Amino acid sequence: MAGRQASAGAAEPEEPPLVPKDVAAEAAVWITRLHGGQRTPQMEQECRAWQARSAAHRLAFERCTDTWQDVASLTLAGYATATATRELPGSRRAARSLPWRSGLAAALVLVASFLALQPWKAGDAYDTGVGEQRIVVLRDGTRLSLNTSTRIRVDFAESQRTVKVERGEALFEVAKDPRRPFVVQAAGTEVVATGTAFLVQASPAAKPGDQALAVTLVEGQVVVRSAAGEGRLLERPLVMVPGQRLRLSRSDEAQRPATATRVDRPHMDQVLAWRRGEARFDNVSLREAVEEMNRYDRVPIIVSGTAGERRVSGVVKTGDNASFAQAMASLYGLVVRNHGDRLELVPP
């Protein structure tokens, strides 16, 4: 009995935190930047702030530092396997993972070699499919979160870092570099930043009155201006402050595709709900809610007649239009018609 009590009262050893692949990749980027020729006190301060975000960030950086000396003895061949390592030795599933030290060092090889071979120059493209989300860490440490049906192009030069949003939605967490501004091009505009976090949503060509662009500033400061050669889509550059959202709508004039502007302050939790796989609605029409849900599912919902005028509020899971349609039908007394390639909500 006494032995059992002593065993029950003994504290179990604390497991090390999980280190996701994207955090390990970011740590590798920080190590290569800090060991490069452009290290500055500001860079060191930003790195310390990155480590302070969580225990996983700190542990990833510590392990990166420990393995930096081992990089020369490794090759790029093991990187694809190494990126699958999500856990550290000692955890319950560590037996199914590669050793952290070898995996992280391989990641460091990849980052360091890529920076050496292609310094600040790229034409990389990244995209996501319907319902897919993706995190991309650029070579300067900037973190991009891509939402559904998004395509971007990255072009880094010595004087400027440029990302073009061809379609979709992306959250930018920009690494500071005052000497090289970070410019996001979308819908005939440019969003200029040095180090900040902001969201850009660009829509493809559609009918007049539709939203062409939305820029939401999460933290820091950005300047939004008309891109060169695009005319005066904005009357003057706009300096945004945290919490603001700028929205541009299309005009019916072919020469001026996006002229109507509006600045508001949305609920940030609602704007960023997609990062949790959710959509948040606050007294919007059912038609608007359906348009948002259709972004995440290959089987769209169509609303017929006056059914689209119903008002919707709440939080729903994205990527499941069938369940959403059934819920709306039950709530508002509608009928769901399944046409195979689409769902239709109609009055009874």
Secondary structure, DSSP 4 states (H G I P E B T S, - for coil): -HHHHHHHHSPPPPPPPP--HHHHHHHHHHHHHHTSTT--HHHHHHHHHHHTT-HHHHHHHHHHHHHGGGGGG--GGGHHHHTT--S-TTSTTGGGS--HHHHHHHHHHHHHHHHHHSTT----EEE--TT--EEEE-TTS-EEEE-TT-EEEEEE-SS-EEEEEEEEEEEEEPPP-TTS-EEEEETTEEEEESS-EEEEEE--S-STTSEEEEEEEEES-EEEEEPTTS--SSSS-EEE-TT-EEEEEEEEETTEEEEEEEEE---HHHHTGGGGTEEEEEEEEHHHHHHHHHTT-SS-EEE-GGGGGSEEEEEEETT-HHHHHHHHHHHHT-EEEE-SS-EEEE--
